[in-house]
Amino acid sequence: MEIAKETKPVLQLVALKMIKIVCVLLCVSRLSAYSAVQAAVNMRLEGGDYPFLKNASAAPPAVTDFDYIIVGGGTAGCPLAATLSLNYSVLLLERGNTPYGNPDIENAANFGQLISNFHGNTWSSPVQSFQSQDGVFNRRARVLGGGSAINAGFYSRASDGFVRRAGWDAGMVASAYAWVEAIVCHFPRLQQWQSAVRDALLQVGIGPNNGDTYEHLSGTKVGGSIFDEFGKRHTAADLLQYANPNNITVLLFANVHRILFAPAVPGIPPRAIGVLFSDNVGIQHQALLRQSQHSEVLLAAGAIGSPHLLMLSGVGDADILKAHGIPNVLNLPGVGQGVADNPANAIYVPSPSPVEVSLIQAVGITKFGSFIETASGSQASLSQVGSLGIMAPWFRSEGLAMGYAEALRNLPLRTQQILGQAGVILQKVDGPASVGNLTLNKTNVEDSPVVRFNYFSSPEDLFTCVESTRVVQQILQTSAMKNFTYTTMPETIVNNAELVGNLVPEKQDVDTLAEWCRNSVITIWHYHGGCRVGSVVDPDSHQVIGVDGLRVIDGSTFNSSPGTNPQATVMMLGRYMGLKIHGNRQVSESRGR
């Protein structure tokens, strides 16, 4: 049968696309098989004894000839590096230390001590503290493994709707999640407090009971955890077990100052060729890519770090850059815009019965846009003092927080024990609808940028908090919580509760609860945006729009937070984009391009 001439080009295009898809799928299949073998080989490295970990101070003035330079060895950077290293040379630059051997990171019981740190602005600290313009105290990770090394450990996938809106391939997404979960994920065994809150969530109508699942489903569930049955944390750094040790170098204490670009050529987009970084003694080094059209710098420095680094490198709003004396490489006004953090509010629940030490395990996913989570034990409850959620954000200061912490430590031991026998019920607003921005403070990368999240600036978010607070009050009145709530609050707790946290508000009218939501807002560190898809990066490739050889692959590209906790999806994204980059490069190289 004769094919019409005008249809031949269309059929050829379809055929080429089909060939490309088949090649990518074959590449993914081979990589998955190789990953399984490599992970088995590297199991002896569990615990961080990787031969490719080095201190940046041992690096020469210029480290060269890499296919990929990844900035940020965090939640996305580690799986991205592990995936790309299977066939290509990778340099992974992490500004902090390894998480291995640090008991505050590795032990769930020490979480409160880890996250309450107010002096986390040294090279040795895994936590960097900063206060947003909203007045809320925040934390950034500075450690291999990123946020997965300092968070509360909850693991939950994004909803099907989130994946669909992102335009991701659902099959590749599911495979990438499974790749992550094989190394870092576990289901917790609920003890008395977590079981009671789960049952209470069901009693107030947040159903159905979805049991143990990684999936994001409306109702009540027990999610995964990166803490195992012994309370040991497994971070994204553990995913480096999958890496090819012959193709990867990880430099610790490597603080990247800016991206390096090739000399400008009129009419040609700027091209990233490397980065400038310093080590922990202040000596500067260059890291340079191999001279190939496929070689790239990949930013995975997180929702705060990636937009900050783009600006310091001359990619951002030209007026802002000019005000700080930074030469403009590309005017890209979207950089730093749309930064968001899901507002959270914590209710302190002192218990007459003993409670276990637990972090986030059971969660209620409501139909009105909030997630209700819980933690228990002294480390979880007493650590709330560090957030100062007991006072309006505009009154909070580091000095006050340290004063409250000191006052708590000076209480009689028995009083501390009574206050610490408690749980915390947190509510987090989905989305959120409220967004803010990030801009430069100074031109030194070690100085945190100026960040404003604009918590509850959207009435929608405020309504969600009000409704969620009412649900928490109902939870505390259920039969499931009978053994964990006081009928009459002891005087010891009444006199000292303000040192620890907020009791459930007595008045439940809209105006009272709206004011309470605004005044008690805290963070649970789910920052996103600042390099959003569509305005800063291409939705499919994550390439920075208008720049060659530069991508952003982390939570800064999200338009909203994925599900109850973003870490699962950020780790998945590292693997997913690593496979896409690898597969597309294999196809391109097979055609001789």
VENLIN-V140145 format. One record per helix or strand of 2 or more residues. SS is the DSSP state (hx for helix, st for strand). FROM is the first residue (numbers start at 1). TO is the last residue. Records with the same first field share a line. If there is no record, write none. Layout:
SS=FROM-TO, FROM-TO
This chain:
hx=5-45, 56-58, 77-84, 103-106, 108-115, 146-149, 160-166, 170-184, 192-203, 236-242, 302-312, 318-323, 378-387, 393-395, 398-409, 413-420, 459-476, 479-484, 491-499, 510-519, 555-557, 567-590
st=53-55, 62-66, 68-71, 90-93, 127-131, 137-141, 154-155, 186-187, 209-212, 219-222, 224-225, 232-233, 248-252, 255-261, 270-278, 284-289, 296-299, 315-316, 330-331, 337-350, 362-365, 370-376, 422-429, 436-439, 450-452, 522-528, 543-544, 547-548, 550-552
